[in-house]
């Protein structure tokens, strides 16, 4: 934990120039795509680089993700499926580092991180972000933004459900994400799939961090410690005000959990 806190402190002294556009999955409206284009400044120059490694069909993910940019006037769209265990192509790595807009598709967040963790791909994404690029992701591409990444699996109840049925200890599975957002935990498809129990569990297990649940067709635009809601639905933020948890048997509780429900156009502080 001390190492993670040190990373946060160092990050505060050396703020990145880039922004995050974290989409909760589902439909992406043209208004959202155009806001993303404007934030990245690629209307007249620059390009989108699509990372499809979360998808089980990465070639199709590049095509599907690129279609909306093409439909909204951006013809400079590229992408590459960096494969797990394969030495990254330096030409595509260089394109990734220099891309004004990096877009991470949906699928399985663990599949994505297995391909990039500890590689030059990971470093290239972070370098692009430090240098001013917008890093966007939808669904699984949203989940990977956190340092503590929710995998979606329940350790105590291995049969998959879209939402947790309990708020219990030793149940949520975290793995290391990209860590572009070190000061919060992201959950996606949030209101539609009723993932409240899962995110409450997360802020009990990691009480120093807020949990941000982003609904479908909705995004947060993160710049520094501030976020703006973009899209059609809501963003819920759970905060463990006590920075602690009470445990009785396997159940967790705390009387000082706060909830914020933000609407499109709202701005809020992450910490």
Phi and psi in degrees as GROMACS dihedral restraints (atoms count N, CA, C in turn):
[ dihedral_restraints ]
;  ai    aj    ak    al  type     phi  dphi    fc
    3     4     5     6     1   -60.3    20    10
    4     5     6     7     1   -38.3    20    10
    6     7     8     9     1   -63.3    20    10
    7     8     9    10     1   -39.4    20    10
    9    10    11    12     1   -68.0    20    10
   10    11    12    13     1   -40.8    20    10
   12    13    14    15     1   -62.3    20    10
   13    14    15    16     1   -37.6    20    10
   15    16    17    18     1   -63.3    20    10
   16    17    18    19     1   -40.0    20    10
   18    19    20    21     1   -60.4    20    10
   19    20    21    22     1   -42.9    20    10
   21    22    23    24     1   -63.4    20    10
   22    23    24    25     1   -43.8    20    10
   24    25    26    27     1   -63.8    20    10
   25    26    27    28     1   -46.0    20    10
   27    28    29    30     1   -62.4    20    10
   28    29    30    31     1   -38.7    20    10
   30    31    32    33     1   -62.4    20    10
   31    32    33    34     1   -35.5    20    10
   33    34    35    36     1   -65.3    20    10
   34    35    36    37     1   -32.8    20    10
   36    37    38    39     1   -78.7    20    10
   37    38    39    40     1   -22.8    20    10
   39    40    41    42     1  -127.4    20    10
   40    41    42    43     1    72.5    20    10
   42    43    44    45     1   -64.6    20    10
   43    44    45    46     1   142.3    20    10
   45    46    47    48     1   -77.9    20    10
   46    47    48    49     1   161.7    20    10
   48    49    50    51     1   -94.5    20    10
   49    50    51    52     1   -15.5    20    10
   51    52    53    54     1   -84.6    20    10
   52    53    54    55     1  -179.1    20    10
   54    55    56    57     1  -131.7    20    10
   55    56    57    58     1   160.9    20    10
   57    58    59    60     1  -114.4    20    10
   58    59    60    61     1   139.6    20    10
   60    61    62    63     1  -124.4    20    10
   61    62    63    64     1    98.1    20    10
   63    64    65    66     1  -106.2    20    10
   64    65    66    67     1   113.7    20    10
   66    67    68    69     1  -104.7    20    10
   67    68    69    70     1   133.7    20    10
   69    70    71    72     1   -76.9    20    10
   70    71    72    73     1     7.3    20    10
   72    73    74    75     1    98.2    20    10
   73    74    75    76     1  -173.8    20    10
   75    76    77    78     1    71.2    20    10
   76    77    78    79     1  -153.1    20    10
   78    79    80    81     1   -69.1    20    10
   79    80    81    82     1   139.7    20    10
   81    82    83    84     1  -111.5    20    10
   82    83    84    85     1   111.8    20    10
   84    85    86    87     1   -72.3    20    10
   85    86    87    88     1   160.1    20    10
   87    88    89    90     1   -60.9    20    10
   88    89    90    91     1   -34.0    20    10
   90    91    92    93     1   -62.2    20    10
   91    92    93    94     1   -41.4    20    10
   93    94    95    96     1   -64.7    20    10
   94    95    96    97     1   -44.7    20    10
   96    97    98    99     1   -63.2    20    10
   97    98    99   100     1   -40.9    20    10
   99   100   101   102     1   -68.5    20    10
  100   101   102   103     1   -34.6    20    10
  102   103   104   105     1   -64.0    20    10
  103   104   105   106     1   -40.7    20    10
  105   106   107   108     1   -63.5    20    10
  106   107   108   109     1   -42.5    20    10
  108   109   110   111     1   -60.6    20    10
  109   110   111   112     1   -44.7    20    10
  111   112   113   114     1   -66.6    20    10
  112   113   114   115     1   -42.3    20    10
  114   115   116   117     1   -62.8    20    10
  115   116   117   118     1   -35.9    20    10
  117   118   119   120     1   -81.9    20    10
  118   119   120   121     1   -13.9    20    10
  120   121   122   123     1    67.8    20    10
  121   122   123   124     1    36.4    20    10
  123   124   125   126     1  -107.7    20    10
  124   125   126   127     1    16.1    20    10
  126   127   128   129     1   -62.9    20    10
  127   128   129   130     1   -40.1    20    10
  129   130   131   132     1  -104.5    20    10
  130   131   132   133     1   -28.3    20    10
  132   133   134   135     1  -152.5    20    10
  133   134   135   136     1   168.4    20    10
  135   136   137   138     1    91.1    20    10
  136   137   138   139     1  -177.8    20    10
  138   139   140   141     1  -154.3    20    10
  139   140   141   142     1   165.2    20    10
  141   142   143   144     1   -99.9    20    10
  142   143   144   145     1   134.8    20    10
  144   145   146   147     1  -116.1    20    10
  145   146   147   148     1   117.0    20    10
  147   148   149   150     1   -96.6    20    10
  148   149   150   151     1   130.3    20    10
  150   151   152   153     1  -108.5    20    10
  151   152   153   154     1   111.1    20    10
  153   154   155   156     1  -102.6    20    10
  154   155   156   157     1    14.1    20    10
  156   157   158   159     1   -67.6    20    10
  157   158   159   160     1   -16.2    20    10
  159   160   161   162     1   -72.4    20    10
  160   161   162   163     1   -23.9    20    10
  162   163   164   165     1   -80.5    20    10
  163   164   165   166     1   146.9    20    10
  165   166   167   168     1   -75.1    20    10
  166   167   168   169     1   -13.5    20    10
  168   169   170   171     1  -131.5    20    10
  169   170   171   172     1    75.1    20    10
  171   172   173   174     1   -62.1    20    10
  172   173   174   175     1   -36.2    20    10
  174   175   176   177     1   -63.1    20    10
  175   176   177   178     1   -42.9    20    10
  177   178   179   180     1   -67.3    20    10
  178   179   180   181     1   -34.6    20    10
  180   181   182   183     1   -62.7    20    10
  181   182   183   184     1   -38.9    20    10
  183   184   185   186     1   -62.3    20    10
  184   185   186   187     1   -44.9    20    10
  186   187   188   189     1   -64.4    20    10
  187   188   189   190     1   -49.2    20    10
  189   190   191   192     1   -66.1    20    10
  190   191   192   193     1   -41.2    20    10
  192   193   194   195     1   -66.8    20    10
  193   194   195   196     1   -34.6    20    10
  195   196   197   198     1   -76.6    20    10
  196   197   198   199     1   -23.0    20    10
  198   199   200   201     1   -58.5    20    10
  199   200   201   202     1   -40.9    20    10
  201   202   203   204     1   -69.3    20    10
  202   203   204   205     1   -34.3    20    10
  204   205   206   207     1   -66.7    20    10
  205   206   207   208     1   -42.4    20    10
  207   208   209   210     1   -61.7    20    10
  208   209   210   211     1   -42.2    20    10
  210   211   212   213     1   -66.9    20    10
  211   212   213   214     1   -20.7    20    10
  213   214   215   216     1  -107.6    20    10
  214   215   216   217     1    25.4    20    10
  216   217   218   219     1    92.0    20    10
  217   218   219   220     1     7.5    20    10
  219   220   221   222     1  -105.1    20    10
  220   221   222   223     1   107.6    20    10
  222   223   224   225     1   -91.7    20    10
  223   224   225   226     1   -13.4    20    10
  225   226   227   228     1   -92.6    20    10
  226   227   228   229     1    79.9    20    10
  228   229   230   231     1  -123.8    20    10
  229   230   231   232     1   127.9    20    10
  231   232   233   234     1  -137.9    20    10
  232   233   234   235     1   175.7    20    10
  234   235   236   237     1  -173.9    20    10
  235   236   237   238     1   167.0    20    10
  237   238   239   240     1  -157.8    20    10
  238   239   240   241     1   138.6    20    10
  240   241   242   243     1   -94.6    20    10
  241   242   243   244     1    93.6    20    10
  243   244   245   246     1   -72.8    20    10
  244   245   246   247     1   123.0    20    10
  246   247   248   249     1   -94.5    20    10
  247   248   249   250     1   142.6    20    10
  249   250   251   252     1   -58.5    20    10
  250   251   252   253     1   130.3    20    10
  252   253   254   255     1    80.5    20    10
  253   254   255   256     1     0.6    20    10
  255   256   257   258     1  -106.4    20    10
  256   257   258   259     1   132.2    20    10
  258   259   260   261     1   -58.5    20    10
  259   260   261   262     1   124.6    20    10
  261   262   263   264     1   -63.6    20    10
  262   263   264   265     1   141.1    20    10
  264   265   266   267     1   -67.6    20    10
  265   266   267   268     1   121.7    20    10
  267   268   269   270     1   -62.9    20    10
  268   269   270   271     1   -28.3    20    10
  270   271   272   273     1   -65.7    20    10
  271   272   273   274     1   -45.1    20    10
  273   274   275   276     1   -72.8    20    10
  274   275   276   277     1   -32.6    20    10
  276   277   278   279     1   -60.8    20    10
  277   278   279   280     1   -43.0    20    10
  279   280   281   282     1   -64.3    20    10
  280   281   282   283     1   -40.0    20    10
  282   283   284   285     1   -63.7    20    10
  283   284   285   286     1   -38.3    20    10
  285   286   287   288     1   -64.4    20    10
  286   287   288   289     1   -45.9    20    10
  288   289   290   291     1   -59.3    20    10
  289   290   291   292     1   -35.9    20    10
  291   292   293   294     1   -95.1    20    10
  292   293   294   295     1    -2.4    20    10
  294   295   296   297     1   -69.7    20    10
  295   296   297   298     1   128.0    20    10
  297   298   299   300     1   -68.2    20    10
  298   299   300   301     1   -25.1    20    10
  300   301   302   303     1  -135.7    20    10
  301   302   303   304     1   120.6    20    10
  303   304   305   306     1  -110.5    20    10
  304   305   306   307     1   128.8    20    10
  306   307   308   309     1  -120.6    20    10
  307   308   309   310     1   122.5    20    10
  309   310   311   312     1  -103.2    20    10
  310   311   312   313     1   122.0    20    10
  312   313   314   315     1   -77.0    20    10
  313   314   315   316     1   174.0    20    10
  315   316   317   318     1   -82.4    20    10
  316   317   318   319     1   177.3    20    10
  318   319   320   321     1   140.4    20    10
  319   320   321   322     1  -117.5    20    10
  321   322   323   324     1  -123.5    20    10
  322   323   324   325     1   114.6    20    10
  324   325   326   327     1   -63.3    20    10
  325   326   327   328     1   -33.2    20    10
  327   328   329   330     1   -67.2    20    10
  328   329   330   331     1   -37.0    20    10
  330   331   332   333     1   -61.4    20    10
  331   332   333   334     1   -41.8    20    10
  333   334   335   336     1   -62.8    20    10
  334   335   336   337     1   -49.6    20    10
  336   337   338   339     1   -67.4    20    10
  337   338   339   340     1   -31.3    20    10
  339   340   341   342     1   -61.8    20    10
  340   341   342   343     1   -30.7    20    10
  342   343   344   345     1   -80.7    20    10
  343   344   345   346     1   -27.0    20    10
  345   346   347   348     1  -113.1    20    10
  346   347   348   349     1   -23.0    20    10
  348   349   350   351     1   -59.3    20    10
  349   350   351   352     1   129.0    20    10
  351   352   353   354     1    72.6    20    10
  352   353   354   355     1    19.2    20    10
  354   355   356   357     1  -120.3    20    10
  355   356   357   358     1   174.2    20    10
  357   358   359   360     1   -67.7    20    10
  358   359   360   361     1   -21.3    20    10
  360   361   362   363     1   -64.4    20    10
  361   362   363   364     1   -48.3    20    10
  363   364   365   366     1   -54.8    20    10
  364   365   366   367     1   -47.9    20    10
  366   367   368   369     1   -63.0    20    10
  367   368   369   370     1   -38.8    20    10
  369   370   371   372     1   -66.0    20    10
  370   371   372   373     1   -39.4    20    10
  372   373   374   375     1   -62.1    20    10
  373   374   375   376     1   -45.7    20    10
  375   376   377   378     1   -65.8    20    10
  376   377   378   379     1   -37.7    20    10
  378   379   380   381     1   -64.8    20    10
  379   380   381   382     1   -42.6    20    10
  381   382   383   384     1   -59.3    20    10
  382   383   384   385     1   -43.7    20    10
  384   385   386   387     1   -64.8    20    10
  385   386   387   388     1   -44.6    20    10
  387   388   389   390     1   -60.8    20    10
  388   389   390   391     1   -35.5    20    10
  390   391   392   393     1   -84.2    20    10
  391   392   393   394     1    -4.6    20    10
  393   394   395   396     1   120.1    20    10
  394   395   396   397     1     4.1    20    10
  396   397   398   399     1   -73.9    20    10
  397   398   399   400     1   157.0    20    10
  399   400   401   402     1   -93.1    20    10
  400   401   402   403     1   124.9    20    10
  402   403   404   405     1  -105.4    20    10
  403   404   405   406     1   116.6    20    10
  405   406   407   408     1  -114.8    20    10
  406   407   408   409     1   151.3    20    10
  408   409   410   411     1  -157.7    20    10
  409   410   411   412     1   147.9    20    10
  411   412   413   414     1  -123.3    20    10
  412   413   414   415     1   141.4    20    10
  414   415   416   417     1    57.6    20    10
  415   416   417   418     1  -113.9    20    10
  417   418   419   420     1   -58.0    20    10
  418   419   420   421     1   -33.0    20    10
  420   421   422   423     1   -67.2    20    10
  421   422   423   424     1   -19.1    20    10
  423   424   425   426     1   -82.3    20    10
  424   425   426   427     1   -42.7    20    10
  426   427   428   429     1   -58.9    20    10
  427   428   429   430     1   -35.4    20    10
  429   430   431   432     1   -71.6    20    10
  430   431   432   433     1   -12.2    20    10
  432   433   434   435     1   -64.9    20    10
  433   434   435   436     1   -32.3    20    10
  435   436   437   438     1   -72.1    20    10
  436   437   438   439     1   155.4    20    10
  438   439   440   441     1   -70.5    20    10
  439   440   441   442     1   -47.9    20    10
  441   442   443   444     1   -90.8    20    10
  442   443   444   445     1   105.9    20    10
  444   445   446   447     1   -95.9    20    10
  445   446   447   448     1   124.7    20    10
  447   448   449   450     1   -74.0    20    10
  448   449   450   451     1   122.7    20    10
  450   451   452   453     1   -80.7    20    10
  451   452   453   454     1   -25.2    20    10
  453   454   455   456     1   100.0    20    10
  454   455   456   457     1   -11.7    20    10
  456   457   458   459     1   -88.2    20    10
  457   458   459   460     1   145.4    20    10
  459   460   461   462     1  -101.8    20    10
  460   461   462   463     1   124.3    20    10
  462   463   464   465     1   -71.1    20    10
  463   464   465   466     1   -32.4    20    10
  465   466   467   468     1   -91.0    20    10
  466   467   468   469     1   -17.9    20    10
  468   469   470   471     1  -134.2    20    10
  469   470   471   472     1    81.3    20    10
  471   472   473   474     1   -66.4    20    10
  472   473   474   475     1   -18.5    20    10
  474   475   476   477     1   -70.0    20    10
  475   476   477   478     1   122.6    20    10
  477   478   479   480     1   -68.1    20    10
  478   479   480   481     1   135.3    20    10
  480   481   482   483     1  -133.6    20    10
  481   482   483   484     1   149.4    20    10
  483   484   485   486     1   -66.2    20    10
  484   485   486   487     1   -23.5    20    10
  486   487   488   489     1  -134.0    20    10
  487   488   489   490     1   157.2    20    10
  489   490   491   492     1   -77.9    20    10
  490   491   492   493     1   138.8    20    10
  492   493   494   495     1   -90.5    20    10
  493   494   495   496     1   -10.7    20    10
  495   496   497   498     1  -137.2    20    10
  496   497   498   499     1   163.4    20    10
  498   499   500   501     1  -117.7    20    10
  499   500   501   502     1    93.3    20    10
  501   502   503   504     1  -130.5    20    10
  502   503   504   505     1   157.8    20    10
  504   505   506   507     1   -72.3    20    10
  505   506   507   508     1   156.3    20    10
  507   508   509   510     1    51.6    20    10
  508   509   510   511     1    40.6    20    10
  510   511   512   513     1  -119.2    20    10
  511   512   513   514     1   -42.2    20    10
  513   514   515   516     1   -77.2    20    10
  514   515   516   517     1   140.3    20    10
  516   517   518   519     1  -105.9    20    10
  517   518   519   520     1   122.2    20    10
  519   520   521   522     1  -107.2    20    10
  520   521   522   523     1   144.4    20    10
  522   523   524   525     1  -130.6    20    10
  523   524   525   526     1   167.7    20    10
  525   526   527   528     1   -70.9    20    10
  526   527   528   529     1   125.3    20    10
  528   529   530   531     1   -96.8    20    10
  529   530   531   532     1  -163.6    20    10
  531   532   533   534     1   -67.0    20    10
  532   533   534   535     1   -28.1    20    10
  534   535   536   537     1    70.6    20    10
  535   536   537   538     1    22.8    20    10
  537   538   539   540     1   -67.8    20    10
  538   539   540   541     1   -31.2    20    10
  540   541   542   543     1  -115.0    20    10
  541   542   543   544     1   100.9    20    10
  543   544   545   546     1   -90.7    20    10
  544   545   546   547     1   -12.3    20    10
  546   547   548   549     1  -105.5    20    10
  547   548   549   550     1    16.3    20    10
  549   550   551   552     1  -162.8    20    10
  550   551   552   553     1   164.4    20    10
  552   553   554   555     1  -112.3    20    10
  553   554   555   556     1   131.6    20    10
  555   556   557   558     1  -101.3    20    10
  556   557   558   559     1   137.6    20    10
  558   559   560   561     1  -129.3    20    10
  559   560   561   562     1   154.8    20    10
  561   562   563   564     1  -132.6    20    10
  562   563   564   565     1   171.3    20    10
  564   565   566   567     1    51.3    20    10
  565   566   567   568     1    40.8    20    10
  567   568   569   570     1   -74.2    20    10
  568   569   570   571     1   -56.9    20    10
  570   571   572   573     1   -72.2    20    10
  571   572   573   574     1   -43.6    20    10
  573   574   575   576     1   -57.1    20    10
  574   575   576   577     1   -39.0    20    10
  576   577   578   579     1  -104.0    20    10
  577   578   579   580     1    10.3    20    10
  579   580   581   582     1    50.0    20    10
  580   581   582   583     1    58.4    20    10
  582   583   584   585     1   -95.1    20    10
  583   584   585   586     1    27.0    20    10
  585   586   587   588     1   -61.8    20    10
  586   587   588   589     1   -45.8    20    10
  588   589   590   591     1   -60.0    20    10
  589   590   591   592     1   -37.3    20    10
  591   592   593   594     1   -65.9    20    10
  592   593   594   595     1   -44.7    20    10
  594   595   596   597     1   -74.6    20    10
  595   596   597   598     1   -33.4    20    10
  597   598   599   600     1   -62.5    20    10
  598   599   600   601     1   -42.7    20    10
  600   601   602   603     1   -57.7    20    10
  601   602   603   604     1   -40.5    20    10
  603   604   605   606     1   -63.3    20    10
  604   605   606   607     1   -43.0    20    10
  606   607   608   609     1   -77.6    20    10
  607   608   609   610     1   -15.6    20    10
  609   610   611   612     1   -74.2    20    10
  610   611   612   613     1   -43.2    20    10
  612   613   614   615     1   -73.5    20    10
  613   614   615   616     1   -31.9    20    10
  615   616   617   618     1  -124.4    20    10
  616   617   618   619     1    71.7    20    10
  618   619   620   621     1   -66.2    20    10
  619   620   621   622     1   -16.1    20    10
  621   622   623   624     1   -79.9    20    10
  622   623   624   625     1    -9.6    20    10
  624   625   626   627     1  -116.8    20    10
  625   626   627   628     1   140.2    20    10
  627   628   629   630     1   -73.7    20    10
  628   629   630   631     1   155.0    20    10
  630   631   632   633     1  -107.8    20    10
  631   632   633   634     1   128.0    20    10
  633   634   635   636     1  -114.0    20    10
  634   635   636   637     1   115.0    20    10
  636   637   638   639     1  -103.3    20    10
  637   638   639   640     1   117.6    20    10
  639   640   641   642     1  -107.6    20    10
  640   641   642   643     1   125.3    20    10
  642   643   644   645     1   -78.6    20    10
  643   644   645   646     1   170.2    20    10
  645   646   647   648     1   -65.9    20    10
  646   647   648   649     1   154.6    20    10
  648   649   650   651     1    58.0    20    10
  649   650   651   652     1    29.3    20    10
  651   652   653   654     1  -144.6    20    10
  652   653   654   655     1   149.8    20    10
  654   655   656   657     1  -142.3    20    10
  655   656   657   658     1   163.6    20    10
  657   658   659   660     1  -116.3    20    10
  658   659   660   661     1   135.1    20    10
  660   661   662   663     1   -98.5    20    10
  661   662   663   664     1   114.0    20    10
  663   664   665   666     1  -105.5    20    10
  664   665   666   667     1   125.7    20    10
  666   667   668   669     1  -132.6    20    10
  667   668   669   670     1   109.4    20    10
  669   670   671   672     1    65.7    20    10
  670   671   672   673     1  -125.1    20    10
  672   673   674   675     1   -99.6    20    10
  673   674   675   676     1     8.5    20    10
  675   676   677   678     1  -112.6    20    10
  676   677   678   679     1   149.3    20    10
  678   679   680   681     1  -134.0    20    10
  679   680   681   682     1   145.0    20    10
  681   682   683   684     1  -120.9    20    10
  682   683   684   685     1   137.6    20    10
  684   685   686   687     1   -85.6    20    10
  685   686   687   688     1   128.5    20    10
  687   688   689   690     1  -126.4    20    10
  688   689   690   691     1   135.4    20    10
  690   691   692   693     1   123.6    20    10
  691   692   693   694     1  -146.3    20    10
  693   694   695   696     1  -113.0    20    10
  694   695   696   697     1   -18.5    20    10
  696   697   698   699     1  -124.8    20    10
  697   698   699   700     1  -144.7    20    10
  699   700   701   702     1  -116.8    20    10
  700   701   702   703     1   159.0    20    10
  702   703   704   705     1  -125.8    20    10
  703   704   705   706     1   125.7    20    10
  705   706   707   708     1  -106.5    20    10
  706   707   708   709     1   136.8    20    10
  708   709   710   711     1  -123.9    20    10
  709   710   711   712     1   120.3    20    10
  711   712   713   714     1  -102.3    20    10
  712   713   714   715     1   133.6    20    10
  714   715   716   717     1  -127.7    20    10
  715   716   717   718     1   131.7    20    10
  717   718   719   720     1   -89.3    20    10
  718   719   720   721     1    89.9    20    10
  720   721   722   723     1   -63.8    20    10
  721   722   723   724     1   -29.4    20    10
  723   724   725   726     1   -81.3    20    10
  724   725   726   727     1   -13.1    20    10
  726   727   728   729     1    55.7    20    10
  727   728   729   730     1    33.7    20    10
  729   730   731   732     1  -155.2    20    10
  730   731   732   733     1   176.0    20    10
  732   733   734   735     1  -143.7    20    10
  733   734   735   736     1   146.0    20    10
  735   736   737   738     1  -102.1    20    10
  736   737   738   739     1   138.0    20    10
  738   739   740   741     1  -125.4    20    10
  739   740   741   742     1   129.1    20    10
  741   742   743   744     1  -128.6    20    10
  742   743   744   745     1   107.3    20    10
  744   745   746   747     1    65.3    20    10
  745   746   747   748     1  -119.0    20    10
  747   748   749   750     1  -100.1    20    10
  748   749   750   751     1    -7.1    20    10
  750   751   752   753     1   -88.9    20    10
  751   752   753   754     1   146.9    20    10
  753   754   755   756     1  -115.4    20    10
  754   755   756   757     1   148.8    20    10
  756   757   758   759     1  -155.1    20    10
  757   758   759   760     1   165.3    20    10
  759   760   761   762     1  -173.4    20    10
  760   761   762   763     1   129.9    20    10
  762   763   764   765     1   -82.0    20    10
  763   764   765   766     1    -1.1    20    10
  765   766   767   768     1  -121.2    20    10
  766   767   768   769     1    47.3    20    10
  768   769   770   771     1   -96.1    20    10
  769   770   771   772     1   125.4    20    10
  771   772   773   774     1  -105.4    20    10
  772   773   774   775     1   153.6    20    10
  774   775   776   777     1  -129.5    20    10
  775   776   777   778     1   129.7    20    10
  777   778   779   780     1  -116.1    20    10
  778   779   780   781     1   138.9    20    10
  780   781   782   783     1  -121.1    20    10
  781   782   783   784     1   109.6    20    10
  783   784   785   786     1  -102.4    20    10
  784   785   786   787     1   142.3    20    10
  786   787   788   789     1  -107.4    20    10
  787   788   789   790     1   165.0    20    10
  789   790   791   792     1   -52.6    20    10
  790   791   792   793     1   134.3    20    10
  792   793   794   795     1    93.1    20    10
  793   794   795   796     1   -17.9    20    10
  795   796   797   798     1   -69.0    20    10
  796   797   798   799     1   149.2    20    10
  798   799   800   801     1  -122.8    20    10
  799   800   801   802     1   144.5    20    10
  801   802   803   804     1  -149.2    20    10
  802   803   804   805     1   157.4    20    10
  804   805   806   807     1   -84.1    20    10
  805   806   807   808     1   133.8    20    10
  807   808   809   810     1   -70.6    20    10
  808   809   810   811     1   -45.0    20    10
